[in-house]
Amino acid sequence: MVTAAGPVLAYALGTRLLSALGPPYRLAGAMLRVQTSIGLAEVSGAGPADVLRQAELARRRAVQLGRDRVEWYDAFLEEQLVRRLDLERELPGAVARGELDLVYQPVVDLADGQPVGAEALLRWRSPVLGTVLPAELLPVAEDLDLVGELEWWVLDRACRQLSDWSVGVRELWMAVNVTTRELTTPDFVQRLAAVLAAYGVPPERLVVEVSEPRVAGDLPTVVARMAGLRSLGVRTALDDFRAEHASLAQLRRLPIDLLKVGPELVGARPDGQPPLIDVVVNVGERLGVEIVAEELELSAQVEGARRGGCRYGQGFALARPATAERVEAYFEEFPSASR
């Protein structure tokens, strides 16, 4: 559809179309609803083919953002969409082609600086796209229904590495992130037990992390799976904790061993109130949960976490993510590291 009404009225027309197409309607005895995505592009001297291509790219962006919306085309949008299409084209088969990799970020005891474990972090080393980080990789994997394949690769590789690091007296743990979608599958605990047995890894050396903002969608099942992991001996952690009222209430139901908080909870609040870490640590002590302050990039944040009562810390200010060989060399600097 082409209109000479100008951008403001064109957008208004798009929103009117959304409103008109939004209500459900009855067809053959069933109630149906149309999800509508509208892309807008300005003619401004471009040829018809270019305008249609730009409008289609804007429409695809509207689909990615959840449908039932209007999006305008711009050049940055095109760069994002082309990148997204490249990711969608290259990601299938990445596991089979051996393109995935793990790096490891040490976790340290803030009291003495000794390493106690590491978090396994996924990297996709694409020969076409370069190194792709999880923040960009995982949303694409979710849309392509590949998250399960990627996460089980990570769990397998992390447990294999943990087996190598468990030789001798050092009792380091390995933390691995999983999505609630994978955690809540019926056979998750059994499959994980098989991986641990295959590499001879003591269950208590593995920490399974799940993101707090995603837990609420299926809380009863998440609680059941976490309880199953703990009965197996695996430790559990709640990541990205926000310290909101609902989060604190939810925390009492979750069978977890570790609670991971960001640096925003460590520093003083804009209103001059004490850092929220004081509240979180007090709740953690009552529930028997250890606090891990993550994403610590400044020495002041490390000191704030230590002063606030966090037992463990993780972040660039303490140790950067690195290959297994480099992290192992880092561990060798602390021969007494054992927990």
C-alpha positions in Angstrom: 0.0 0.0 0.0 1.3 3.5 -0.9 0.1 6.7 0.6 1.1 10.3 0.1 -0.3 11.3 3.6 3.2 11.7 5.1 5.0 9.8 7.8 2.8 10.8 10.8 -0.5 9.9 9.1 1.1 6.8 7.5 2.0 5.6 11.0 -1.5 6.4 12.2 -3.0 4.4 9.3 -0.8 1.5 10.3 -2.0 1.6 13.9 -5.6 1.8 12.6 -5.0 -1.4 10.6 -3.7 -3.1 13.7 -6.8 -2.1 15.6 -9.1 -3.3 12.9 -7.4 -6.7 12.4 -6.7 -7.3 16.1 -10.1 -8.5 17.4 -10.8 -12.3 17.1 -13.3 -13.4 14.5 -15.3 -16.6 14.1 -14.6 -18.9 11.2 -16.2 -22.3 10.8 -17.3 -22.3 14.4 -13.8 -21.5 15.7 -12.5 -18.2 17.1 -9.4 -17.0 15.2 -7.1 -14.1 15.7 -4.7 -12.5 13.2 -1.3 -11.4 14.3 -0.4 -8.4 12.2 3.1 -6.9 11.6 3.4 -3.7 9.5 6.5 -2.3 8.0 6.8 1.3 6.8 9.3 2.9 4.4 9.6 6.4 2.9 9.8 6.7 -0.8 12.2 9.7 -0.8 13.6 9.1 -4.3 14.2 5.4 -3.9 12.9 3.1 -6.7 9.8 0.9 -6.1 11.9 -2.3 -5.6 14.0 -0.6 -2.9 11.0 0.8 -1.1 9.3 -2.6 -1.0 12.5 -4.2 0.2 12.9 -1.7 3.0 9.2 -2.0 4.0 9.6 -5.8 4.1 12.7 -5.5 6.3 10.7 -3.2 8.7 7.9 -5.8 8.7 10.4 -8.6 9.7 11.6 -6.4 12.5 8.1 -6.0 13.7 7.7 -9.8 13.7 11.0 -10.3 15.7 9.7 -7.8 18.3 6.6 -9.8 18.9 4.1 -8.9 16.1 1.0 -6.7 16.4 3.2 -3.6 15.9 4.3 -1.0 13.3 8.0 -0.5 12.6 9.8 2.1 10.4 12.7 1.2 8.2 16.1 2.7 8.8 19.6 1.9 7.7 20.7 0.6 11.2 17.6 -1.6 11.2 18.8 -3.1 7.9 22.2 -3.9 9.3 20.6 -5.6 12.3 18.3 -7.6 10.1 21.0 -8.7 7.7 23.1 -9.8 10.7 20.2 -11.7 12.1 19.5 -13.5 8.8 23.2 -14.4 8.6 23.1 -15.8 12.1 20.0 -17.8 11.3 21.6 -19.2 8.1 24.9 -20.2 9.8 23.9 -21.4 13.2 22.2 -24.7 12.2 25.0 -27.3 12.1 27.5 -25.3 14.2 27.7 -28.1 16.7 28.4 -30.8 14.1 31.0 -28.5 12.4 32.9 -28.1 15.7 32.5 -24.3 15.8 31.4 -24.0 19.4 33.9 -23.3 22.2 33.9 -22.6 25.9 35.8 -20.0 27.9 35.8 -20.0 31.7 35.6 -17.1 34.2 37.0 -17.9 37.7 34.9 -17.3 40.8 36.9 -16.3 43.9 36.4 -16.2 47.6 36.3 -12.5 48.5 37.8 -13.2 51.9 41.2 -14.5 50.7 41.2 -14.2 46.9 41.4 -17.9 46.4 39.6 -19.3 43.3 36.8 -21.7 44.2 35.4 -22.4 40.8 34.6 -21.1 37.3 31.6 -20.4 35.1 31.5 -21.9 31.6 30.6 -19.3 29.0 29.6 -20.3 25.4 31.3 -18.8 22.4 30.5 -19.5 18.7 33.6 -19.3 16.6 31.9 -18.9 13.2 34.4 -18.8 10.3 31.9 -16.5 8.5 30.6 -14.2 11.3 33.5 -14.3 13.7 33.1 -14.8 17.5 29.4 -14.6 18.5 28.6 -14.1 22.2 25.6 -15.7 24.0 23.6 -12.4 24.1 23.4 -12.5 20.4 23.5 -16.2 19.9 20.9 -17.5 22.2 17.8 -15.5 21.0 18.5 -16.9 17.5 18.9 -20.4 18.9 15.6 -20.0 20.7 13.8 -19.0 17.5 15.4 -21.9 15.6 14.6 -24.4 18.4 18.3 -25.1 18.9 18.8 -24.1 22.5 18.6 -27.7 23.8 21.3 -28.9 21.4 23.6 -26.0 22.4 23.0 -26.4 26.1 23.6 -30.1 26.2 26.9 -29.5 24.3 27.9 -27.0 26.9 27.0 -29.3 29.8 28.9 -32.2 28.2 32.0 -30.1 27.5 32.0 -28.3 30.9 31.7 -31.6 32.8 34.6 -33.1 30.7 36.7 -30.0 31.6 35.7 -30.3 35.2 36.8 -33.9 35.3 40.3 -32.8 34.2 40.4 -30.1 36.8 39.2 -32.4 39.6 42.4 -34.4 39.6 44.3 -34.0 42.9 43.2 -32.1 46.0 41.7 -29.1 44.3 37.9 -29.1 44.7 36.8 -26.4 42.2 33.2 -26.2 41.0 31.9 -25.5 37.5 28.8 -23.3 36.9 26.7 -23.8 33.8 23.8 -21.7 32.7 20.6 -23.5 31.5 17.3 -22.0 30.3 14.1 -22.7 32.2 12.8 -24.3 29.0 15.5 -27.0 29.1 15.6 -27.3 32.9 11.8 -28.1 32.9 12.0 -30.9 30.4 10.9 -34.2 32.1 14.2 -36.0 31.7 16.7 -33.2 32.5 17.8 -34.6 35.9 18.3 -38.1 34.5 20.3 -36.9 31.4 22.5 -34.7 33.6 23.2 -37.6 35.9 24.3 -39.7 32.9 26.7 -36.9 31.8 28.2 -36.7 35.3 28.6 -40.5 35.5 30.2 -40.6 32.1 33.0 -38.2 33.2 33.2 -39.4 36.8 32.4 -35.9 38.1 31.3 -35.6 41.7 27.8 -34.0 41.5 28.6 -31.4 44.1 31.2 -29.9 41.8 28.6 -28.9 39.3 26.4 -25.8 39.7 23.4 -25.4 37.5 22.4 -21.7 37.1 19.0 -20.5 35.9 18.1 -16.8 35.3 15.7 -15.3 37.9 13.6 -13.2 35.5 12.5 -16.4 33.6 11.7 -18.6 36.6 8.2 -17.1 37.3 6.7 -18.5 34.1 6.8 -22.1 35.3 7.8 -21.8 39.0 6.3 -25.1 40.3 8.2 -27.1 37.6 11.4 -25.2 38.2 11.2 -25.9 41.9 10.7 -29.6 41.2 13.6 -29.8 38.9 15.9 -27.9 41.2 14.9 -30.2 44.0 15.7 -33.1 41.8 19.2 -31.7 41.1 19.9 -31.2 44.8 18.8 -34.7 45.6 21.3 -35.8 43.0 24.0 -33.8 44.8 24.2 -31.0 42.1 24.2 -27.5 43.5 21.8 -24.9 42.1 22.1 -21.1 41.6 19.7 -18.3 40.8 21.3 -15.8 38.4 20.4 -12.2 37.6 18.7 -11.7 40.9 16.9 -8.3 41.0 16.0 -8.0 44.7 12.5 -6.8 43.9 9.6 -7.6 46.3 8.3 -10.4 44.0 11.9 -11.8 43.6 12.4 -11.9 47.4 9.0 -13.7 47.9 9.9 -16.1 45.1 13.3 -16.8 46.6 11.8 -18.6 49.6 10.3 -21.3 47.4 13.4 -22.1 45.3 15.8 -24.8 46.5 19.0 -23.1 45.7 22.6 -23.0 47.1 23.9 -19.9 45.4 22.4 -16.5 44.6 24.1 -14.3 42.0 23.6 -10.6 42.1 24.9 -7.8 39.8 27.0 -4.8 40.7 23.9 -2.5 40.8 23.0 -4.1 44.2 26.5 -3.5 45.6 26.8 0.2 45.3 24.8 3.0 47.1 21.4 3.8 45.7 20.6 7.2 44.1 18.2 8.0 46.9 21.0 7.7 49.4 19.7 4.5 50.9 22.1 1.7 51.9 23.0 -0.8 49.2 20.4 -3.4 48.5 23.1 -6.1 49.0 22.6 -5.7 52.8 19.0 -6.9 52.4 19.9 -9.7 50.0 22.7 -11.0 52.3 20.4 -11.0 55.3 17.8 -13.0 53.4 20.5 -15.3 52.1 21.8 -16.0 55.6 18.3 -16.9 56.8 17.8 -19.2 53.9 21.3 -20.8 54.0 22.2 -19.4 50.6 25.7 -18.1 49.7 25.8 -14.8 47.7 28.0 -14.4 44.5 28.5 -10.8 43.3 29.1 -11.0 39.5 30.1 -8.6 36.8 32.5 -6.8 39.1 34.5 -4.6 36.8 35.9 -2.0 39.3 38.0 -2.5 42.5 35.4 -0.3 44.3 32.7 -2.8 43.3 34.8 -5.7 44.6 35.3 -3.9 47.9 31.6 -3.0 48.1 30.7 -6.7 47.6 33.2 -7.8 50.2 32.0 -5.1 52.7 28.4 -6.0 52.0 28.9 -9.6 53.0 29.1 -11.4 49.7 31.2 -14.6 50.1 32.1 -15.0 46.4 32.9 -12.6 43.5 33.2 -12.8 39.8 34.1 -10.3 37.1 36.8 -8.5 35.1 38.2 -6.9 38.2 39.0 -10.3 39.6 39.7 -12.5 36.5 38.7 -12.4 32.9 37.2 -15.3 31.0 39.8 -17.3 29.2 40.6 -20.6 27.6 40.8 -23.7 29.8 44.6 -23.7 29.5 44.9 -20.1 30.7 42.5 -20.6 33.5 44.3 -23.7 34.6 47.5 -21.7 34.7 45.7 -19.1 36.8 44.6 -21.9 39.2 48.2 -23.0 39.5 49.1 -19.7 41.1 46.9 -20.7 44.1 48.1 -24.3 44.9 46.0 -24.3 48.1 42.8 -23.5 46.3 40.5 -26.1 47.7 36.9 -25.9 49.1 
